[in-house]
């Protein structure tokens, strides 16, 4: 863990590695479909924030699965995490913003 992480918590790069190493985890990109198509973390599902209230139960049926959410800056993913928790999801993690991502982007 980096010095930054010890003060502010893990960053998107560390959390993506954690998600890869966690069996059953799901990474969701809550940006718009256009933003998702411009580039996303490999394996991330596109679940736009505006659709989370209506589609979470169908798209994310296991409410106990580790769900890692990210967006552009971390604000929309924080909203998505709050909505998922409101719906009874027990293990949601806000990864923050893809602007800090240092890995390759899938298209």
C-alpha positions as CSV (number, residue, x, y, z in Angstrom):
1,X,0.0,0.0,0.0
2,X,1.3,3.4,-0.9
3,X,1.8,6.4,1.4
4,X,-1.2,8.1,-0.3
5,X,-3.3,5.0,0.4
6,X,-2.4,4.9,4.0
7,X,-3.9,8.4,4.4
8,X,-6.8,8.3,1.8
9,X,-7.5,4.6,1.3
10,X,-6.7,2.4,-1.7
11,X,-6.9,4.0,-5.1
12,X,-8.6,2.7,-8.3
13,X,-5.5,0.7,-9.3
14,X,-5.2,-1.1,-6.0
15,X,-8.9,-1.7,-5.8
16,X,-9.0,-3.1,-9.4
17,X,-6.2,-5.5,-8.4
18,X,-8.2,-6.4,-5.3
19,X,-11.3,-7.0,-7.4
20,X,-9.4,-9.3,-9.7
21,X,-8.1,-11.3,-6.7
22,X,-11.6,-11.6,-5.1
23,X,-13.7,-14.5,-6.2
24,X,-17.1,-13.5,-7.3
25,X,-16.4,-9.8,-7.5
26,X,-18.1,-7.6,-10.0
27,X,-16.6,-4.3,-11.3
28,X,-19.2,-1.8,-12.6
29,X,-18.7,1.4,-14.6
30,X,-21.5,3.8,-13.7
31,X,-20.6,6.4,-16.4
32,X,-22.8,7.0,-19.4
33,X,-22.7,4.4,-22.3
34,X,-20.8,6.9,-24.4
35,X,-18.1,7.3,-21.7
36,X,-17.9,3.5,-21.3
37,X,-17.4,3.0,-25.1
38,X,-14.5,5.6,-25.0
39,X,-12.6,3.3,-22.7
40,X,-13.2,1.2,-19.5
41,X,-11.4,-1.2,-17.2
42,X,-11.3,-4.6,-18.8
43,X,-14.2,-6.8,-17.6
44,X,-16.2,-3.9,-16.1
45,X,-19.9,-4.0,-16.7
46,X,-21.6,-0.9,-17.9
47,X,-24.3,0.0,-15.4
48,X,-25.0,3.7,-15.9
49,X,-25.9,5.6,-12.6
50,X,-29.3,6.6,-14.0
51,X,-30.2,2.9,-14.5
52,X,-29.0,1.6,-11.1
53,X,-32.3,2.1,-9.2
54,X,-34.3,0.2,-11.8
55,X,-31.9,-2.4,-13.0
56,X,-29.6,-3.4,-10.1
57,X,-31.7,-6.4,-9.1
58,X,-31.6,-7.8,-12.6
59,X,-28.0,-6.9,-13.5
60,X,-26.5,-7.6,-10.0
61,X,-28.7,-10.4,-8.6
62,X,-26.2,-11.5,-5.8
63,X,-26.6,-8.8,-3.1
64,X,-23.7,-10.3,-1.1
65,X,-21.2,-10.2,-4.0
66,X,-18.3,-7.8,-3.8
67,X,-19.3,-4.9,-6.1
68,X,-16.6,-2.4,-7.1
69,X,-18.0,0.8,-8.7
70,X,-16.1,3.5,-10.6
71,X,-17.0,6.6,-12.7
72,X,-15.0,9.6,-14.0
73,X,-14.2,11.3,-10.7
74,X,-15.7,9.1,-7.9
75,X,-18.9,11.2,-7.4
76,X,-21.3,9.1,-9.4
77,X,-19.8,5.9,-8.1
78,X,-20.4,7.1,-4.6
79,X,-24.0,7.8,-5.5
80,X,-24.3,4.3,-7.0
81,X,-22.8,2.7,-3.9
82,X,-25.3,4.5,-1.7
83,X,-28.2,3.4,-3.9
84,X,-27.0,-0.2,-3.9
85,X,-26.6,-0.2,-0.2
86,X,-30.2,1.3,0.1
87,X,-31.3,-1.7,-2.0
88,X,-29.7,-4.1,0.4
89,X,-26.3,-4.8,-1.2
90,X,-23.8,-5.7,1.5
91,X,-20.4,-5.3,0.0
92,X,-20.1,-2.3,-2.3
93,X,-16.8,-0.4,-2.8
94,X,-16.3,3.0,-4.4
95,X,-13.2,2.7,-6.5
96,X,-13.2,6.4,-7.3
97,X,-12.5,7.9,-10.7
98,X,-11.0,6.3,-13.8
99,X,-9.0,9.5,-14.3
100,X,-6.5,8.0,-11.8
101,X,-6.4,4.6,-13.7
102,X,-2.9,3.7,-14.9
103,X,-3.8,0.5,-16.7
104,X,-4.9,0.0,-20.3
105,X,-8.5,0.8,-21.3
106,X,-10.7,-1.7,-23.1
107,X,-12.9,-0.5,-25.9
